[in-house]
Amino acid sequence: MINKINALLKEVENLKAANAEELEALRIKYLSKKGEISLLMNDFRNVAADQKREVGQHLNKLKEATQNRINELKASFENVQTTNDDIDLTRTSYPIELGTRHPLSLVKKEICDIFGRLGFSIAEGPEIEDDWHVFSSMNFAEDHPARDMQDTFFIDNNTEVSHNVVLRTHTSSVQSRVMESTQPPIRVLCPGRVYRNEAISYRAHAFFHQVEALYVDRNVSFTDLKQALLLFAREMFGEDTKIRLRPSYFPFTEPSAEMDISCNICGGKGCPFCKHTGWVEILGCGMVDPNVLELNGIDSKIYSGYALGMGIERITNLKYQVKDLRMFSENDVRFLRPVSY
Ligand code: DAH
């Protein structure tokens, strides 16, 4: 091995490159992860213990010499005088920084990964939707307050059009889109942006993001729902997280529930974040109302299902303690940068 190292040492000391591309090719050949020197480093593991010291010293010398030679060649290019014509004065003067993922994208990905491991696949639907998919097919009564102008952005309220066009107020509309075109078994996850006519403040925005899950098959029971919820809470917020289900009401589920998790900031002892209750609400869920199955072309005598929906901003707040919802859409790099991979 020492002979091989010495031969390489001779080779690198005489390296030559005519331009930056050639130099880069040399760097890759010798110093990259799969380069000659890394290969030798791998072989080093098999060197007998009593020879490790000597071989190691040679290897380090080779690595240093290669790096030095490459730096030398690089410096020789950089010192070459360029004419003014070669200089791009419009280029940014500082190294351009790598971007980071938006916190909401990170959390969305985490939610999708967890449910992905439970066999859910992603389904998407339009943000500009019709009344049928957002409300009627989801069992909202004709006079349900959610249809009210206060909540919903209407795009086309022309009565001559057979259905009103709205900005979807929840991702539950994608449930309907999936069910009308697919027969069970259905196991989908629907992430996306939703809109509501709210005054913008630190705690409310006119648009935000949700993830919806829908599972429809034979014999799906509330136990299946609870098991999925518990697994999700533990994966997302840690092994010790506890869940609690409170009875609730949604037009599209029966029975319906809201899920709280033990406050992950104070560990359930009580703090200002959980209003000293030890619990924070994170999602709505329930068994898909048989009416919803029927309205979307699925036989409710054969099939049952569960559904759940959560706000991504809410989950992100819990993970990263973002106090002002507006931060998510302001694109302030000071806010975006710390949450990088
Ligand atoms: N669509 C509800 C909302 O926007 C959230 C929700 C609750 C979705 C219960 C569900 C569910 O699928 O089962 O507030």
Residues whose N, C-alpha, C, O or C-beta is under 5 A from the ligand:
A	BS01	DAH	T169 H170 S172 A213 F250 T253 G284 C285 G286 A307 L308 G309
